């Protein structure tokens, strides 16, 4: 399983529409509108890198209003549950 975080700059008049389009995609588990240098953040979970490439270079480029993306691959997940387990005696 490959997890990626995709940061989006989008046409700000279309944030809600684009977020809904992204959230409807099977590969995208969560979409957040955020403050800062980006407008949207999506959490992607796919079976392999080829599936990620197909999503980014094949499907996302077809969404009108996406101006720029930055894709980050997740190496390891850390959660509060994992940290609590590490420090419990």
PDB file of N, CA, C and O in Angstrom:
ATOM      1  N   UNK A   1       0.843  -1.184   0.000  1.00  0.00           N
ATOM      2  CA  UNK A   1       0.000   0.000   0.000  1.00  0.00           C
ATOM      3  C   UNK A   1       0.886   1.245   0.000  1.00  0.00           C
ATOM      4  O   UNK A   1       1.815   1.356   0.799  1.00  0.00           O
ATOM      5  N   UNK A   2       0.593   2.162  -0.890  1.00  0.00           N
ATOM      6  CA  UNK A   2       1.322   3.429  -0.989  1.00  0.00           C
ATOM      7  C   UNK A   2       0.409   4.539  -0.474  1.00  0.00           C
ATOM      8  O   UNK A   2      -0.742   4.658  -0.894  1.00  0.00           O
ATOM      9  N   UNK A   3       0.941   5.346   0.439  1.00  0.00           N
ATOM     10  CA  UNK A   3       0.217   6.518   0.927  1.00  0.00           C
ATOM     11  C   UNK A   3       0.958   7.755   0.448  1.00  0.00           C
ATOM     12  O   UNK A   3       2.181   7.842   0.554  1.00  0.00           O
ATOM     13  N   UNK A   4       0.206   8.703  -0.077  1.00  0.00           N
ATOM     14  CA  UNK A   4       0.789   9.962  -0.538  1.00  0.00           C
ATOM     15  C   UNK A   4      -0.065  11.114  -0.034  1.00  0.00           C
ATOM     16  O   UNK A   4      -1.267  10.978   0.194  1.00  0.00           O
ATOM     17  N   UNK A   5       0.588  12.233   0.129  1.00  0.00           N
ATOM     18  CA  UNK A   5      -0.091  13.478   0.487  1.00  0.00           C
ATOM     19  C   UNK A   5       0.107  14.414  -0.699  1.00  0.00           C
ATOM     20  O   UNK A   5       1.235  14.675  -1.118  1.00  0.00           O
ATOM     21  N   UNK A   6      -1.004  14.914  -1.232  1.00  0.00           N
ATOM     22  CA  UNK A   6      -0.920  15.824  -2.373  1.00  0.00           C
ATOM     23  C   UNK A   6      -1.406  17.198  -1.932  1.00  0.00           C
ATOM     24  O   UNK A   6      -2.506  17.349  -1.401  1.00  0.00           O
ATOM     25  N   UNK A   7      -0.552  18.200  -2.167  1.00  0.00           N
ATOM     26  CA  UNK A   7      -0.860  19.590  -1.850  1.00  0.00           C
ATOM     27  C   UNK A   7      -1.280  20.279  -3.139  1.00  0.00           C
ATOM     28  O   UNK A   7      -0.625  20.134  -4.171  1.00  0.00           O
ATOM     29  N   UNK A   8      -2.371  21.026  -3.075  1.00  0.00           N
ATOM     30  CA  UNK A   8      -2.951  21.638  -4.268  1.00  0.00           C
ATOM     31  C   UNK A   8      -3.023  23.155  -4.156  1.00  0.00           C
ATOM     32  O   UNK A   8      -3.421  23.694  -3.123  1.00  0.00           O
ATOM     33  N   UNK A   9      -2.634  23.834  -5.226  1.00  0.00           N
ATOM     34  CA  UNK A   9      -3.013  25.225  -5.451  1.00  0.00           C
ATOM     35  C   UNK A   9      -4.078  25.183  -6.526  1.00  0.00           C
ATOM     36  O   UNK A   9      -3.874  24.608  -7.596  1.00  0.00           O
ATOM     37  N   UNK A  10      -5.215  25.793  -6.238  1.00  0.00           N
ATOM     38  CA  UNK A  10      -6.345  25.740  -7.165  1.00  0.00           C
ATOM     39  C   UNK A  10      -6.917  27.141  -7.355  1.00  0.00           C
ATOM     40  O   UNK A  10      -6.617  28.067  -6.601  1.00  0.00           O
ATOM     41  N   UNK A  11      -7.743  27.264  -8.378  1.00  0.00           N
ATOM     42  CA  UNK A  11      -8.507  28.499  -8.593  1.00  0.00           C
ATOM     43  C   UNK A  11      -9.385  28.682  -7.352  1.00  0.00           C
ATOM     44  O   UNK A  11     -10.266  27.864  -7.088  1.00  0.00           O
ATOM     45  N   UNK A  12      -9.150  29.729  -6.611  1.00  0.00           N
ATOM     46  CA  UNK A  12      -9.823  29.890  -5.309  1.00  0.00           C
ATOM     47  C   UNK A  12     -11.332  30.020  -5.411  1.00  0.00           C
ATOM     48  O   UNK A  12     -12.039  29.797  -4.427  1.00  0.00           O
ATOM     49  N   UNK A  13     -11.836  30.375  -6.580  1.00  0.00           N
ATOM     50  CA  UNK A  13     -13.289  30.438  -6.764  1.00  0.00           C
ATOM     51  C   UNK A  13     -13.881  29.036  -6.888  1.00  0.00           C
ATOM     52  O   UNK A  13     -15.098  28.866  -6.828  1.00  0.00           O
ATOM     53  N   UNK A  14     -13.024  28.039  -7.060  1.00  0.00           N
ATOM     54  CA  UNK A  14     -13.493  26.674  -7.308  1.00  0.00           C
ATOM     55  C   UNK A  14     -13.070  25.697  -6.214  1.00  0.00           C
ATOM     56  O   UNK A  14     -13.164  24.485  -6.408  1.00  0.00           O
ATOM     57  N   UNK A  15     -12.608  26.197  -5.072  1.00  0.00           N
ATOM     58  CA  UNK A  15     -12.102  25.315  -4.019  1.00  0.00           C
ATOM     59  C   UNK A  15     -13.117  24.242  -3.645  1.00  0.00           C
ATOM     60  O   UNK A  15     -12.782  23.058  -3.612  1.00  0.00           O
ATOM     61  N   UNK A  16     -14.344  24.640  -3.366  1.00  0.00           N
ATOM     62  CA  UNK A  16     -15.345  23.661  -2.924  1.00  0.00           C
ATOM     63  C   UNK A  16     -15.639  22.627  -4.002  1.00  0.00           C
ATOM     64  O   UNK A  16     -15.731  21.435  -3.710  1.00  0.00           O
ATOM     65  N   UNK A  17     -15.786  23.071  -5.230  1.00  0.00           N
ATOM     66  CA  UNK A  17     -16.075  22.161  -6.340  1.00  0.00           C
ATOM     67  C   UNK A  17     -14.935  21.167  -6.552  1.00  0.00           C
ATOM     68  O   UNK A  17     -15.168  19.969  -6.715  1.00  0.00           O
ATOM     69  N   UNK A  18     -13.720  21.665  -6.549  1.00  0.00           N
ATOM     70  CA  UNK A  18     -12.566  20.787  -6.758  1.00  0.00           C
ATOM     71  C   UNK A  18     -12.421  19.821  -5.584  1.00  0.00           C
ATOM     72  O   UNK A  18     -12.133  18.642  -5.790  1.00  0.00           O
ATOM     73  N   UNK A  19     -12.613  20.297  -4.369  1.00  0.00           N
ATOM     74  CA  UNK A  19     -12.527  19.425  -3.193  1.00  0.00           C
ATOM     75  C   UNK A  19     -13.544  18.286  -3.294  1.00  0.00           C
ATOM     76  O   UNK A  19     -13.224  17.140  -2.978  1.00  0.00           O
ATOM     77  N   UNK A  20     -14.741  18.590  -3.725  1.00  0.00           N
ATOM     78  CA  UNK A  20     -15.763  17.554  -3.870  1.00  0.00           C
ATOM     79  C   UNK A  20     -15.389  16.549  -4.956  1.00  0.00           C
ATOM     80  O   UNK A  20     -15.607  15.349  -4.792  1.00  0.00           O
ATOM     81  N   UNK A  21     -14.831  17.028  -6.058  1.00  0.00           N
ATOM     82  CA  UNK A  21     -14.382  16.120  -7.115  1.00  0.00           C
ATOM     83  C   UNK A  21     -13.288  15.188  -6.609  1.00  0.00           C
ATOM     84  O   UNK A  21     -13.304  13.990  -6.890  1.00  0.00           O
ATOM     85  N   UNK A  22     -12.344  15.739  -5.866  1.00  0.00           N
ATOM     86  CA  UNK A  22     -11.263  14.931  -5.324  1.00  0.00           C
ATOM     87  C   UNK A  22     -11.791  13.903  -4.328  1.00  0.00           C
ATOM     88  O   UNK A  22     -11.404  12.735  -4.367  1.00  0.00           O
ATOM     89  N   UNK A  23     -12.671  14.342  -3.442  1.00  0.00           N
ATOM     90  CA  UNK A  23     -13.208  13.446  -2.408  1.00  0.00           C
ATOM     91  C   UNK A  23     -14.007  12.300  -2.999  1.00  0.00           C
ATOM     92  O   UNK A  23     -14.144  11.252  -2.367  1.00  0.00           O
ATOM     93  N   UNK A  24     -14.535  12.480  -4.200  1.00  0.00           N
ATOM     94  CA  UNK A  24     -15.327  11.413  -4.820  1.00  0.00           C
ATOM     95  C   UNK A  24     -14.459  10.328  -5.459  1.00  0.00           C
ATOM     96  O   UNK A  24     -14.971   9.288  -5.874  1.00  0.00           O
ATOM     97  N   UNK A  25     -13.157  10.565  -5.540  1.00  0.00           N
ATOM     98  CA  UNK A  25     -12.262   9.582  -6.156  1.00  0.00           C
ATOM     99  C   UNK A  25     -11.934   8.477  -5.158  1.00  0.00           C
ATOM    100  O   UNK A  25     -11.620   8.747  -3.999  1.00  0.00           O
ATOM    101  N   UNK A  26     -12.010   7.253  -5.613  1.00  0.00           N
ATOM    102  CA  UNK A  26     -11.792   6.094  -4.751  1.00  0.00           C
ATOM    103  C   UNK A  26     -10.414   6.107  -4.080  1.00  0.00           C
ATOM    104  O   UNK A  26     -10.277   5.689  -2.930  1.00  0.00           O
ATOM    105  N   UNK A  27      -9.404   6.583  -4.796  1.00  0.00           N
ATOM    106  CA  UNK A  27      -8.031   6.570  -4.278  1.00  0.00           C
ATOM    107  C   UNK A  27      -7.785   7.610  -3.188  1.00  0.00           C
ATOM    108  O   UNK A  27      -6.821   7.505  -2.429  1.00  0.00           O
ATOM    109  N   UNK A  28      -8.651   8.605  -3.114  1.00  0.00           N
ATOM    110  CA  UNK A  28      -8.452   9.696  -2.157  1.00  0.00           C
ATOM    111  C   UNK A  28      -9.346   9.474  -0.944  1.00  0.00           C
ATOM    112  O   UNK A  28     -10.573   9.462  -1.047  1.00  0.00           O
ATOM    113  N   UNK A  29      -8.694   9.296   0.218  1.00  0.00           N
ATOM    114  CA  UNK A  29      -9.465   8.987   1.422  1.00  0.00           C
ATOM    115  C   UNK A  29      -9.932  10.234   2.158  1.00  0.00           C
ATOM    116  O   UNK A  29     -10.963  10.201   2.830  1.00  0.00           O
ATOM    117  N   UNK A  30      -9.187  11.337   2.044  1.00  0.00           N
ATOM    118  CA  UNK A  30      -9.551  12.559   2.749  1.00  0.00           C
ATOM    119  C   UNK A  30      -9.101  13.769   1.943  1.00  0.00           C
ATOM    120  O   UNK A  30      -8.077  13.728   1.262  1.00  0.00           O
ATOM    121  N   UNK A  31      -9.876  14.844   2.027  1.00  0.00           N
ATOM    122  CA  UNK A  31      -9.505  16.121   1.415  1.00  0.00           C
ATOM    123  C   UNK A  31      -9.762  17.209   2.453  1.00  0.00           C
ATOM    124  O   UNK A  31     -10.820  17.242   3.082  1.00  0.00           O
ATOM    125  N   UNK A  32      -8.797  18.087   2.624  1.00  0.00           N
ATOM    126  CA  UNK A  32      -8.914  19.183   3.581  1.00  0.00           C
ATOM    127  C   UNK A  32      -8.704  20.512   2.865  1.00  0.00           C
ATOM    128  O   UNK A  32      -7.799  20.636   2.040  1.00  0.00           O
ATOM    129  N   UNK A  33      -9.533  21.502   3.174  1.00  0.00           N
ATOM    130  CA  UNK A  33      -9.210  22.870   2.777  1.00  0.00           C
ATOM    131  C   UNK A  33      -8.354  23.411   3.920  1.00  0.00           C
ATOM    132  O   UNK A  33      -8.656  23.192   5.093  1.00  0.00           O
ATOM    133  N   UNK A  34      -7.280  24.122   3.562  1.00  0.00           N
ATOM    134  CA  UNK A  34      -6.296  24.513   4.570  1.00  0.00           C
ATOM    135  C   UNK A  34      -5.880  25.967   4.391  1.00  0.00           C
ATOM    136  O   UNK A  34      -6.105  26.576   3.345  1.00  0.00           O
ATOM    137  N   UNK A  35      -5.275  26.500   5.429  1.00  0.00           N
ATOM    138  CA  UNK A  35      -4.684  27.836   5.332  1.00  0.00           C
ATOM    139  C   UNK A  35      -3.218  27.685   4.948  1.00  0.00           C
ATOM    140  O   UNK A  35      -2.664  26.587   5.000  1.00  0.00           O
ATOM    141  N   UNK A  36      -2.600  28.785   4.566  1.00  0.00           N
ATOM    142  CA  UNK A  36      -1.185  28.738   4.244  1.00  0.00           C
ATOM    143  C   UNK A  36      -0.928  28.808   2.752  1.00  0.00           C
ATOM    144  O   UNK A  36      -1.694  29.420   2.008  1.00  0.00           O
ATOM    145  N   UNK A  37       0.154  28.177   2.315  1.00  0.00           N
ATOM    146  CA  UNK A  37       0.594  28.270   0.926  1.00  0.00           C
ATOM    147  C   UNK A  37      -0.212  27.418  -0.039  1.00  0.00           C
ATOM    148  O   UNK A  37      -0.091  27.584  -1.253  1.00  0.00           O
ATOM    149  N   UNK A  38      -1.023  26.520   0.466  1.00  0.00           N
ATOM    150  CA  UNK A  38      -1.822  25.638  -0.384  1.00  0.00           C
ATOM    151  C   UNK A  38      -3.295  25.831  -0.060  1.00  0.00           C
ATOM    152  O   UNK A  38      -3.656  26.340   1.001  1.00  0.00           O
ATOM    153  N   UNK A  39      -4.131  25.417  -0.991  1.00  0.00           N
ATOM    154  CA  UNK A  39      -5.578  25.555  -0.809  1.00  0.00           C
ATOM    155  C   UNK A  39      -6.228  24.265  -0.326  1.00  0.00           C
ATOM    156  O   UNK A  39      -7.146  24.292   0.494  1.00  0.00           O
ATOM    157  N   UNK A  40      -5.744  23.129  -0.845  1.00  0.00           N
ATOM    158  CA  UNK A  40      -6.307  21.827  -0.500  1.00  0.00           C
ATOM    159  C   UNK A  40      -5.183  20.834  -0.229  1.00  0.00           C
ATOM    160  O   UNK A  40      -4.092  20.948  -0.786  1.00  0.00           O
ATOM    161  N   UNK A  41      -5.463  19.864   0.629  1.00  0.00           N
ATOM    162  CA  UNK A  41      -4.558  18.749   0.890  1.00  0.00           C
ATOM    163  C   UNK A  41      -5.375  17.470   0.779  1.00  0.00           C
ATOM    164  O   UNK A  41      -6.457  17.360   1.355  1.00  0.00           O
ATOM    165  N   UNK A  42      -4.844  16.499   0.027  1.00  0.00           N
ATOM    166  CA  UNK A  42      -5.527  15.215  -0.126  1.00  0.00           C
ATOM    167  C   UNK A  42      -4.635  14.088   0.372  1.00  0.00           C
ATOM    168  O   UNK A  42      -3.425  14.093   0.145  1.00  0.00           O
ATOM    169  N   UNK A  43      -5.242  13.126   1.051  1.00  0.00           N
ATOM    170  CA  UNK A  43      -4.555  11.913   1.482  1.00  0.00           C
ATOM    171  C   UNK A  43      -4.941  10.817   0.499  1.00  0.00           C
ATOM    172  O   UNK A  43      -6.121  10.521   0.309  1.00  0.00           O
ATOM    173  N   UNK A  44      -3.933  10.223  -0.121  1.00  0.00           N
ATOM    174  CA  UNK A  44      -4.143   9.222  -1.171  1.00  0.00           C
ATOM    175  C   UNK A  44      -3.621   7.885  -0.681  1.00  0.00           C
ATOM    176  O   UNK A  44      -2.536   7.802  -0.106  1.00  0.00           O
ATOM    177  N   UNK A  45      -4.410   6.829  -0.917  1.00  0.00           N
ATOM    178  CA  UNK A  45      -3.975   5.468  -0.601  1.00  0.00           C
ATOM    179  C   UNK A  45      -4.242   4.594  -1.824  1.00  0.00           C
ATOM    180  O   UNK A  45      -5.387   4.408  -2.237  1.00  0.00           O
ATOM    181  N   UNK A  46      -3.163   4.064  -2.392  1.00  0.00           N
ATOM    182  CA  UNK A  46      -3.258   3.229  -3.590  1.00  0.00           C
ATOM    183  C   UNK A  46      -2.411   1.974  -3.395  1.00  0.00           C
ATOM    184  O   UNK A  46      -1.609   1.887  -2.466  1.00  0.00           O
ATOM    185  N   UNK A  47      -2.605   1.013  -4.281  1.00  0.00           N
ATOM    186  CA  UNK A  47      -1.889  -0.260  -4.156  1.00  0.00           C
ATOM    187  C   UNK A  47      -0.410  -0.153  -4.491  1.00  0.00           C
ATOM    188  O   UNK A  47       0.415  -0.818  -3.864  1.00  0.00           O
ATOM    189  N   UNK A  48      -0.063   0.674  -5.470  1.00  0.00           N
ATOM    190  CA  UNK A  48       1.333   0.729  -5.902  1.00  0.00           C
ATOM    191  C   UNK A  48       1.623   2.071  -6.567  1.00  0.00           C
ATOM    192  O   UNK A  48       0.727   2.890  -6.770  1.00  0.00           O
ATOM    193  N   UNK A  49       2.894   2.275  -6.899  1.00  0.00           N
ATOM    194  CA  UNK A  49       3.316   3.547  -7.503  1.00  0.00           C
ATOM    195  C   UNK A  49       2.695   3.776  -8.873  1.00  0.00           C
ATOM    196  O   UNK A  49       2.440   4.919  -9.250  1.00  0.00           O
ATOM    197  N   UNK A  50       2.448   2.708  -9.620  1.00  0.00           N
ATOM    198  CA  UNK A  50       1.801   2.871 -10.924  1.00  0.00           C
ATOM    199  C   UNK A  50       0.398   3.453 -10.770  1.00  0.00           C
ATOM    200  O   UNK A  50      -0.023   4.285 -11.572  1.00  0.00           O
ATOM    201  N   UNK A  51      -0.325   3.012  -9.735  1.00  0.00           N
ATOM    202  CA  UNK A  51      -1.659   3.564  -9.483  1.00  0.00           C
ATOM    203  C   UNK A  51      -1.578   5.039  -9.102  1.00  0.00           C
ATOM    204  O   UNK A  51      -2.424   5.837  -9.506  1.00  0.00           O
ATOM    205  N   UNK A  52      -0.568   5.393  -8.333  1.00  0.00           N
ATOM    206  CA  UNK A  52      -0.374   6.799  -7.960  1.00  0.00           C
ATOM    207  C   UNK A  52      -0.057   7.641  -9.196  1.00  0.00           C
ATOM    208  O   UNK A  52      -0.596   8.734  -9.371  1.00  0.00           O
ATOM    209  N   UNK A  53       0.813   7.126 -10.039  1.00  0.00           N
ATOM    210  CA  UNK A  53       1.170   7.836 -11.271  1.00  0.00           C
ATOM    211  C   UNK A  53      -0.050   8.025 -12.169  1.00  0.00           C
ATOM    212  O   UNK A  53      -0.224   9.088 -12.766  1.00  0.00           O
ATOM    213  N   UNK A  54      -0.892   7.000 -12.266  1.00  0.00           N
ATOM    214  CA  UNK A  54      -2.104   7.099 -13.088  1.00  0.00           C
ATOM    215  C   UNK A  54      -3.044   8.166 -12.536  1.00  0.00           C
ATOM    216  O   UNK A  54      -3.665   8.905 -13.300  1.00  0.00           O
ATOM    217  N   UNK A  55      -3.151   8.247 -11.214  1.00  0.00           N
ATOM    218  CA  UNK A  55      -4.009   9.258 -10.595  1.00  0.00           C
ATOM    219  C   UNK A  55      -3.466  10.663 -10.858  1.00  0.00           C
ATOM    220  O   UNK A  55      -4.198  11.543 -11.313  1.00  0.00           O
ATOM    221  N   UNK A  56      -2.189  10.864 -10.572  1.00  0.00           N
ATOM    222  CA  UNK A  56      -1.605  12.210 -10.652  1.00  0.00           C
ATOM    223  C   UNK A  56      -1.476  12.686 -12.099  1.00  0.00           C
ATOM    224  O   UNK A  56      -1.871  13.805 -12.425  1.00  0.00           O
ATOM    225  N   UNK A  57      -0.931  11.845 -12.954  1.00  0.00           N
ATOM    226  CA  UNK A  57      -0.658  12.298 -14.320  1.00  0.00           C
ATOM    227  C   UNK A  57      -1.790  12.018 -15.292  1.00  0.00           C
ATOM    228  O   UNK A  57      -1.815  12.567 -16.393  1.00  0.00           O
ATOM    229  N   UNK A  58      -2.733  11.160 -14.890  1.00  0.00           N
ATOM    230  CA  UNK A  58      -3.832  10.828 -15.786  1.00  0.00           C
ATOM    231  C   UNK A  58      -5.160  11.447 -15.434  1.00  0.00           C
ATOM    232  O   UNK A  58      -5.889  11.900 -16.315  1.00  0.00           O
ATOM    233  N   UNK A  59      -5.485  11.472 -14.155  1.00  0.00           N
ATOM    234  CA  UNK A  59      -6.815  11.933 -13.757  1.00  0.00           C
ATOM    235  C   UNK A  59      -6.830  13.347 -13.181  1.00  0.00           C
ATOM    236  O   UNK A  59      -7.721  14.133 -13.504  1.00  0.00           O
ATOM    237  N   UNK A  60      -5.869  13.676 -12.343  1.00  0.00           N
ATOM    238  CA  UNK A  60      -5.882  15.008 -11.723  1.00  0.00           C
ATOM    239  C   UNK A  60      -5.660  16.110 -12.744  1.00  0.00           C
ATOM    240  O   UNK A  60      -6.194  17.209 -12.591  1.00  0.00           O
ATOM    241  N   UNK A  61      -4.881  15.837 -13.782  1.00  0.00           N
ATOM    242  CA  UNK A  61      -4.623  16.871 -14.792  1.00  0.00           C
ATOM    243  C   UNK A  61      -5.883  17.238 -15.572  1.00  0.00           C
ATOM    244  O   UNK A  61      -5.927  18.282 -16.223  1.00  0.00           O
ATOM    245  N   UNK A  62      -6.888  16.401 -15.511  1.00  0.00           N
ATOM    246  CA  UNK A  62      -8.137  16.669 -16.221  1.00  0.00           C
ATOM    247  C   UNK A  62      -9.111  17.541 -15.431  1.00  0.00           C
ATOM    248  O   UNK A  62     -10.137  17.963 -15.964  1.00  0.00           O
ATOM    249  N   UNK A  63      -8.800  17.810 -14.174  1.00  0.00           N
ATOM    250  CA  UNK A  63      -9.691  18.625 -13.346  1.00  0.00           C
ATOM    251  C   UNK A  63      -9.376  20.099 -13.578  1.00  0.00           C
ATOM    252  O   UNK A  63      -8.298  20.580 -13.230  1.00  0.00           O
ATOM    253  N   UNK A  64     -10.322  20.796 -14.162  1.00  0.00           N
ATOM    254  CA  UNK A  64     -10.170  22.212 -14.459  1.00  0.00           C
ATOM    255  C   UNK A  64     -10.090  23.002 -13.157  1.00  0.00           C
ATOM    256  O   UNK A  64     -10.923  22.827 -12.268  1.00  0.00           O
ATOM    257  N   UNK A  65      -9.095  23.864 -13.047  1.00  0.00           N
ATOM    258  CA  UNK A  65      -8.959  24.717 -11.868  1.00  0.00           C
ATOM    259  C   UNK A  65      -7.800  24.320 -10.977  1.00  0.00           C
ATOM    260  O   UNK A  65      -7.407  25.097 -10.107  1.00  0.00           O
ATOM    261  N   UNK A  66      -7.236  23.123 -11.169  1.00  0.00           N
ATOM    262  CA  UNK A  66      -6.027  22.768 -10.426  1.00  0.00           C
ATOM    263  C   UNK A  66      -4.863  23.457 -11.116  1.00  0.00           C
ATOM    264  O   UNK A  66      -4.599  23.224 -12.296  1.00  0.00           O
ATOM    265  N   UNK A  67      -4.171  24.307 -10.372  1.00  0.00           N
ATOM    266  CA  UNK A  67      -3.085  25.098 -10.939  1.00  0.00           C
ATOM    267  C   UNK A  67      -1.719  24.470 -10.697  1.00  0.00           C
ATOM    268  O   UNK A  67      -0.831  24.570 -11.545  1.00  0.00           O
ATOM    269  N   UNK A  68      -1.543  23.822  -9.541  1.00  0.00           N
ATOM    270  CA  UNK A  68      -0.253  23.239  -9.195  1.00  0.00           C
ATOM    271  C   UNK A  68      -0.462  22.179  -8.128  1.00  0.00           C
ATOM    272  O   UNK A  68      -1.335  22.306  -7.271  1.00  0.00           O
ATOM    273  N   UNK A  69       0.356  21.121  -8.192  1.00  0.00           N
ATOM    274  CA  UNK A  69       0.331  20.112  -7.137  1.00  0.00           C
ATOM    275  C   UNK A  69       1.751  19.814  -6.691  1.00  0.00           C
ATOM    276  O   UNK A  69       2.699  19.946  -7.464  1.00  0.00           O
ATOM    277  N   UNK A  70       1.886  19.412  -5.442  1.00  0.00           N
ATOM    278  CA  UNK A  70       3.114  18.844  -4.900  1.00  0.00           C
ATOM    279  C   UNK A  70       2.719  17.519  -4.265  1.00  0.00           C
ATOM    280  O   UNK A  70       1.830  17.471  -3.414  1.00  0.00           O
ATOM    281  N   UNK A  71       3.375  16.452  -4.677  1.00  0.00           N
ATOM    282  CA  UNK A  71       3.053  15.119  -4.175  1.00  0.00           C
ATOM    283  C   UNK A  71       4.185  14.623  -3.291  1.00  0.00           C
ATOM    284  O   UNK A  71       5.350  14.641  -3.686  1.00  0.00           O
ATOM    285  N   UNK A  72       3.831  14.182  -2.096  1.00  0.00           N
ATOM    286  CA  UNK A  72       4.802  13.642  -1.151  1.00  0.00           C
ATOM    287  C   UNK A  72       4.438  12.199  -0.847  1.00  0.00           C
ATOM    288  O   UNK A  72       3.280  11.889  -0.568  1.00  0.00           O
ATOM    289  N   UNK A  73       5.430  11.314  -0.901  1.00  0.00           N
ATOM    290  CA  UNK A  73       5.219   9.920  -0.530  1.00  0.00           C
ATOM    291  C   UNK A  73       5.454   9.762   0.963  1.00  0.00           C
ATOM    292  O   UNK A  73       6.420  10.292   1.511  1.00  0.00           O
ATOM    293  N   UNK A  74       4.561   9.026   1.613  1.00  0.00           N
ATOM    294  CA  UNK A  74       4.726   8.760   3.038  1.00  0.00           C
ATOM    295  C   UNK A  74       5.581   7.505   3.204  1.00  0.00           C
ATOM    296  O   UNK A  74       5.312   6.480   2.578  1.00  0.00           O
ATOM    297  N   UNK A  75       6.609   7.587   4.047  1.00  0.00           N
ATOM    298  CA  UNK A  75       7.460   6.433   4.317  1.00  0.00           C
ATOM    299  C   UNK A  75       6.925   5.592   5.459  1.00  0.00           C
ATOM    300  O   UNK A  75       6.889   4.365   5.370  1.00  0.00           O
ATOM    301  N   UNK A  76       6.509   6.249   6.533  1.00  0.00           N
ATOM    302  CA  UNK A  76       6.032   5.536   7.714  1.00  0.00           C
ATOM    303  C   UNK A  76       4.967   6.383   8.388  1.00  0.00           C
ATOM    304  O   UNK A  76       5.068   7.609   8.424  1.00  0.00           O
ATOM    305  N   UNK A  77       3.951   5.728   8.921  1.00  0.00           N
ATOM    306  CA  UNK A  77       2.880   6.433   9.622  1.00  0.00           C
ATOM    307  C   UNK A  77       3.123   6.364  11.127  1.00  0.00           C
ATOM    308  O   UNK A  77       3.461   5.314  11.674  1.00  0.00           O
ATOM    309  N   UNK A  78       2.944   7.492  11.771  1.00  0.00           N
ATOM    310  CA  UNK A  78       3.015   7.569  13.225  1.00  0.00           C
ATOM    311  C   UNK A  78       1.663   8.083  13.700  1.00  0.00           C
ATOM    312  O   UNK A  78       1.131   9.050  13.154  1.00  0.00           O
ATOM    313  N   UNK A  79       1.123   7.445  14.698  1.00  0.00           N
ATOM    314  CA  UNK A  79      -0.149   7.920  15.237  1.00  0.00           C
ATOM    315  C   UNK A  79      -0.051   7.967  16.752  1.00  0.00           C
ATOM    316  O   UNK A  79       0.847   7.364  17.341  1.00  0.00           O
ATOM    317  N   UNK A  80      -0.962   8.673  17.371  1.00  0.00           N
ATOM    318  CA  UNK A  80      -0.977   8.743  18.828  1.00  0.00           C
ATOM    319  C   UNK A  80      -1.073   7.337  19.409  1.00  0.00           C
ATOM    320  O   UNK A  80      -0.432   7.037  20.417  1.00  0.00           O
ATOM    321  N   UNK A  81      -1.855   6.490  18.791  1.00  0.00           N
ATOM    322  CA  UNK A  81      -2.000   5.113  19.254  1.00  0.00           C
ATOM    323  C   UNK A  81      -0.648   4.410  19.268  1.00  0.00           C
ATOM    324  O   UNK A  81      -0.328   3.729  20.242  1.00  0.00           O
ATOM    325  N   UNK A  82       0.150   4.554  18.220  1.00  0.00           N
ATOM    326  CA  UNK A  82       1.471   3.932  18.149  1.00  0.00           C
ATOM    327  C   UNK A  82       2.405   4.507  19.207  1.00  0.00           C
ATOM    328  O   UNK A  82       3.141   3.759  19.850  1.00  0.00           O
ATOM    329  N   UNK A  83       2.385   5.832  19.396  1.00  0.00           N
ATOM    330  CA  UNK A  83       3.255   6.458  20.391  1.00  0.00           C
ATOM    331  C   UNK A  83       2.874   6.044  21.811  1.00  0.00           C
ATOM    332  O   UNK A  83       3.754   5.796  22.636  1.00  0.00           O
ATOM    333  N   UNK A  84       1.566   5.963  22.109  1.00  0.00           N
ATOM    334  CA  UNK A  84       1.127   5.513  23.428  1.00  0.00           C
ATOM    335  C   UNK A  84       1.593   4.083  23.701  1.00  0.00           C
ATOM    336  O   UNK A  84       2.013   3.767  24.815  1.00  0.00           O
ATOM    337  N   UNK A  85       1.518   3.226  22.695  1.00  0.00           N
ATOM    338  CA  UNK A  85       1.943   1.835  22.855  1.00  0.00           C
ATOM    339  C   UNK A  85       3.444   1.755  23.119  1.00  0.00           C
ATOM    340  O   UNK A  85       3.886   0.915  23.903  1.00  0.00           O
ATOM    341  N   UNK A  86       4.237   2.617  22.475  1.00  0.00           N
ATOM    342  CA  UNK A  86       5.685   2.588  22.669  1.00  0.00           C
ATOM    343  C   UNK A  86       6.085   2.956  24.090  1.00  0.00           C
ATOM    344  O   UNK A  86       7.052   2.410  24.621  1.00  0.00           O
ATOM    345  N   UNK A  87       5.352   3.879  24.712  1.00  0.00           N
ATOM    346  CA  UNK A  87       5.756   4.382  26.012  1.00  0.00           C
ATOM    347  C   UNK A  87       4.972   3.781  27.165  1.00  0.00           C
ATOM    348  O   UNK A  87       5.188   4.156  28.318  1.00  0.00           O
ATOM    349  N   UNK A  88       4.073   2.864  26.880  1.00  0.00           N
ATOM    350  CA  UNK A  88       3.334   2.233  27.985  1.00  0.00           C
ATOM    351  C   UNK A  88       4.185   1.116  28.580  1.00  0.00           C
ATOM    352  O   UNK A  88       4.927   0.439  27.867  1.00  0.00           O
ATOM    353  N   UNK A  89       4.070   0.933  29.888  1.00  0.00           N
ATOM    354  CA  UNK A  89       4.872  -0.093  30.554  1.00  0.00           C
ATOM    355  C   UNK A  89       3.992  -1.237  30.962  1.00  0.00           C
ATOM    356  O   UNK A  89       4.474  -2.210  31.542  1.00  0.00           O
TER     357      UNK A  89
END
